[in-house]
Amino acid sequence: MEQIPADTLPTGRFEGREAFRELVRDALRQAAVEGWPELLLCDADFADWPLGERAVVESLQAWAGGRRRLVLLAGHYDALLRLHPRFVQWRVRWEHLVTARKARAAQAQDLPSLCWARTWAMHRIDPVRSQGVATREPERLVLLREQLDEWLLNRSTPGFASSVLGL
């Protein structure tokens, strides 16, 4: 796995779907290399994210273990289930590391699209055009985390179970 030094993870504005997808790939690869303890991924449906790619799942596999935690927040998980089967399989295996939340239906369209870690974040401000900003600025990281915490604590419920049990 290619190592990307933390200070070379891109910052600043980005534009376009492929630039966004590359930032997600880079962030997850870096999370594995540095052993980031926590990742938060948030999007209306994760349809545009490269989560089903073999390299992305390999990065997540390399990252998983120990005291790691992945938090997912989405409006719904239908697209993720349909478009990213490798990720869904990975999620089943690493269920104990993953917390998945679903935004309340009336508010799902207001969800931010972002990838957050303690030292770096990528916020897709305009999901339609895939325009946004990547940052290491502590103030912005705190602001984005507070925004996510509001959604996680007050505007979402558990979702995207790793398995469905029937009677």
NORFENRA-V756753 format. One record per residue. PSI is psi as a letter, one per 40 degrees, with the letter a starting at -180 (none if undefined). OMEGA is omega as a letter, one per 40 degrees, with the letter a starting at -180 (NA if undefined). BURIAL is I if it has 9 or more other C-alpha atoms within 8 Angstrom, else O. Layout:
# NORFENRA-V756753
psi = [PSI;PSI]
omega = [OMEGA;OMEGA]
burial = [BURIAL;BURIAL]
This chain:
# NORFENRA-V756753
psi = [h;h;h;h;i;d;e;e;h;i;i;a;i;i;h;i;d;d;d;d;d;d;d;d;d;d;d;d;d;d;d;d;d;e;f;h;d;h;h;h;h;h;i;d;e;e;d;e;i;f;d;e;i;d;d;d;d;d;d;d;d;d;d;i;i;b;f;i;h;h;h;h;h;i;d;i;e;d;d;d;d;d;e;g;d;d;d;d;d;d;d;d;d;f;d;e;e;h;h;h;i;h;i;i;d;e;e;d;e;e;h;i;h;i;h;h;i;d;e;i;i;h;h;g;d;g;d;d;e;f;h;a;i;i;i;e;h;d;d;d;d;d;d;d;d;d;d;d;d;d;d;d;d;e;f;i;i;i;i;g;i;d;i;h;h;i;none]
omega = [a;i;i;i;a;a;i;i;a;i;a;a;i;a;i;a;a;i;i;a;i;i;i;i;a;a;a;i;a;i;i;a;a;a;i;a;a;i;i;i;a;i;i;a;i;a;a;a;a;a;a;a;a;a;i;i;i;i;i;i;i;i;a;i;i;a;a;a;i;i;i;i;a;i;i;a;a;a;i;i;a;a;a;a;i;i;a;i;i;a;i;a;a;a;a;i;a;i;a;a;i;i;i;a;a;a;a;a;i;a;i;i;a;i;a;i;a;a;a;i;i;a;i;a;i;a;a;i;a;i;i;a;i;a;i;a;a;a;a;i;i;i;i;i;i;i;i;a;i;i;a;a;a;a;a;i;i;i;i;i;a;i;i;a;i;i;NA]
burial = [O;O;O;I;O;O;O;O;I;O;O;O;O;I;I;I;I;O;I;I;I;O;I;I;I;I;I;I;I;I;I;I;I;O;O;I;O;I;I;I;I;I;I;I;I;I;O;O;O;I;I;I;I;O;O;I;I;O;I;I;O;O;I;I;O;O;O;I;I;I;I;I;I;I;I;I;I;O;I;I;I;O;O;I;I;I;I;I;O;I;I;I;O;I;I;O;I;I;I;I;I;I;I;I;O;O;I;I;O;O;I;I;I;I;I;I;I;O;O;I;I;I;I;I;I;O;O;O;O;I;I;I;I;I;I;I;O;O;O;I;I;O;O;I;I;O;O;O;O;I;I;I;O;O;I;I;I;I;O;O;O;O;O;O;O;O;O]
